[in-house]
Amino acid sequence: MKITKGAVQLIRSYARGCSVDYDNLDKMMFYVHFVKIAERMGKGEIDEDVVRHYYQKVHNKIVLGVAKIRKFDDIKTSDNCLVNVGMVVDISKGNLTILSNVLTIANGEPIFNTPVKRIIDRGFVSNVEKNNFISFHKGVAAEVINRAEAVKLEEFTVDLLELIKKGSQ
């Protein structure tokens, strides 16, 4: 299935810092997910909406599923790998200071409701201002998103974590 230029750019934003062979995206593990999502959306190609859906929904299910299997023993790696949302509080040359929730352990249970300030790489995001919401992955800004998308992504992650925790009991 064809991948649009915009989709490749968005993959580059979300997958920065990951090992991705951009010349052979159809051979990458996530390509199968892209195709299935595109088909469910009734699309004949993989576009930005498909990539965004993968990173904001499917990717986090995989990350939290693996974390559960590992009994959340490496919570920092799991938190780093989640596609997360933050509000920009400061902008410097190549970095953004954001306020976002962090995946942590409290009373032996994983939680996702502790807001912290983080400094992340600005990545390819150029159109960002203070108080904007951004999605980020592996400490790199991926894209500016609106407030409704930010709330939806954060609620999805919280709900997903609760489902995974219930499944482990």
C-alpha positions in Angstrom: 0.0 0.0 0.0 1.3 3.5 -0.9 2.6 5.7 1.9 2.0 9.5 1.3 4.9 12.0 1.7 3.0 13.6 4.6 2.7 10.2 6.3 6.5 9.6 5.9 7.2 13.0 7.5 4.9 12.2 10.4 6.6 8.8 10.9 9.9 10.7 11.0 8.6 13.0 13.7 7.1 10.2 15.9 10.0 7.7 15.2 12.9 10.1 15.7 15.4 8.3 17.9 14.1 4.9 16.8 15.7 2.5 14.3 13.6 2.9 11.1 14.6 2.0 7.6 12.8 4.8 5.6 13.8 3.2 2.3 11.9 0.0 3.2 9.0 1.1 5.4 6.9 -1.7 4.0 9.3 -4.2 5.7 9.0 -2.5 9.1 7.0 -4.2 11.8 4.5 -1.3 12.2 3.7 -1.4 8.4 1.2 -4.2 9.0 -0.6 -2.0 11.5 -0.7 0.9 9.1 -2.3 -1.2 6.4 -4.9 -2.6 8.7 -5.8 0.9 10.0 -6.0 2.3 6.5 -8.3 -0.5 5.5 -10.5 0.0 8.5 -10.6 3.8 7.7 -11.6 2.9 4.1 -8.4 4.5 2.7 -6.4 3.3 -0.3 -3.2 4.7 1.0 -1.4 5.3 4.3 -1.7 9.0 5.1 -1.2 11.2 8.2 -4.4 10.1 9.8 -3.4 6.5 9.6 0.1 7.2 11.1 -1.4 9.4 13.8 -4.0 6.7 14.8 -1.2 4.1 15.0 1.1 6.2 17.2 -1.7 7.6 19.4 -3.6 4.4 19.9 -2.0 1.1 18.7 1.6 2.0 19.8 0.6 2.8 23.4 -1.3 -0.5 23.6 1.9 -2.3 22.6 4.1 -0.4 25.0 1.8 -0.9 28.0 1.2 -4.5 27.1 5.0 -5.2 27.0 5.4 -3.2 30.3 2.7 -5.4 31.9 4.5 -8.6 30.8 7.6 -7.2 32.3 5.7 -6.4 35.5 6.4 -2.7 35.0 10.0 -3.3 36.1 11.5 -0.7 33.7 9.0 2.1 34.2 11.3 4.8 32.8 11.8 3.0 29.5 8.0 2.4 29.3 7.3 6.1 30.0 9.9 7.2 27.4 8.4 5.0 24.8 4.7 6.1 25.3 3.3 8.6 22.8 2.4 11.3 25.3 1.0 14.8 25.4 2.4 17.9 27.0 1.6 21.6 27.2 4.4 23.9 26.2 5.5 26.2 29.0 8.8 27.5 27.5 10.6 27.5 24.2 14.3 27.6 23.7 16.4 27.2 20.6 16.2 23.4 20.1 14.1 22.4 23.1 10.6 22.7 24.6 9.8 22.7 28.3 6.5 21.0 28.7 4.2 20.0 31.5 3.0 16.4 31.1 2.0 13.4 33.1 4.6 10.7 33.7 4.2 7.0 34.0 5.4 6.1 37.5 5.0 3.5 40.3 3.0 4.4 43.4 2.3 1.8 46.1 3.5 -0.9 43.8 1.1 0.1 41.0 1.7 1.9 37.8 0.0 5.3 37.6 -0.2 7.9 34.9 -1.3 11.1 36.7 1.8 12.8 38.1 2.4 16.0 36.2 6.1 17.0 35.8 8.1 19.5 33.8 10.2 17.9 31.1 12.6 19.4 28.6 12.3 17.7 25.3 13.9 18.0 21.9 11.9 20.3 19.6 12.3 17.8 16.8 10.8 18.8 13.4 8.1 20.9 15.1 8.5 24.5 14.0 5.0 26.0 14.5 4.8 25.8 18.3 4.0 28.5 20.8 3.6 28.7 24.6 0.5 27.0 25.8 0.2 24.8 22.7 -0.3 21.1 23.2 2.1 18.7 21.5 2.4 15.0 21.2 5.9 13.6 21.9 7.7 10.3 21.8 11.1 9.3 23.2 11.8 12.8 24.4 11.1 14.4 21.0 8.2 16.6 20.0 6.2 14.9 17.2 3.4 17.4 16.3 1.3 20.3 17.6 -2.2 19.0 18.5 -5.3 20.8 19.6 -6.7 20.7 23.2 -9.4 18.1 22.4 -6.8 15.8 20.8 -4.6 16.2 23.8 -7.4 15.4 26.3 -8.4 12.4 24.2 -4.9 11.0 24.0 -4.3 11.4 27.7 -7.7 9.9 28.7 -7.0 7.0 26.3 -3.6 6.3 28.0 -5.1 6.4 31.5 -8.0 4.1 30.5 -5.7 1.7 28.7 -3.4 1.5 31.7 -6.4 0.7 34.0 -7.6 -2.1 31.6 -4.1 -3.6 31.5 -3.8 -3.4 35.3 -7.1 -5.1 35.8 -6.1 -7.8 33.4 -3.0 -8.6 35.5 -5.0 -9.4 38.7 
